[in-house]
Amino acid sequence: MSLAMIDIDASTFAAAYDHTPVRVAHSVQGEALLQVDALVALAESHPEELVEHNLGAVPVELPGGEAPRLGRTGAQVLAEIEENGSWLVLKNVEQNPRYKALLDRLLDGIDPIVPGGENTRLLREAFIFVSAPGSVTPAHVDPEHNFLLQIRGTKTMHVGAFEDDETRARELERFHSGSHRNISRIPAGLEAVALAPGQGVYVPPDAPHWVQNGDGVSISLSITWRTPTTSRRGRLWSANHRLRQRGKSPQLPGASRIEDARKLAGARVHQVRERVLAGRH
């Protein structure tokens, strides 16, 4: 099925949705907003806390979540990206009206083929990644549905799975309880998806993956959305984390509708209690 800016077959997307990566094509690579000069200008005005960068020569396994960085501003890192060996992300660029308009154009075209009666409108976000040659993004998970669209240069997205339910539970309970997104081990069963300009990949929520940049500077646009299903699942992982800290052995989310309902009710009570306690300080 040909959409305005992203090409993906509706039946292929329906079969992959929420659990399997799938390749897509797109026509975003020529957008002026996504070229280096425009991104430098964006970095100069974007909130400082939404510009993250570090050196790109890091191991695939970086479980502590910390990587060395240059003592430069985001705009300086971007302007010198050809030579400085860095990786940079501009987070939540939808806060800028022009980038929000681009994000909405892209996801409005996807909405008609999102399966299961869902859509992309609960929480739309956009992130722009700019990477020096050879940079690595360590193994990690993200909580959203994601289309990663390659704009400039090449990179390879390695998407896999957790080696077993115990590892999956440990990593996702930790992450959805507020810890960093990096995971402790390279995912199993990796599929290498090579990306060039005009190509992209759908990555389902919580799928472990890592990224290897090519020989030139890479620019990628990540457009993401959450749904009631992903939000509910995240609350269940967090509830399991609290239960495990109390010596319990909770079932995985989705194993029991009754237990899931009890956990969500308990999570609401926990949230109210936390707000009350916060209000006392």
Disulfide bonds with the S-S distance in Angstrom:
none
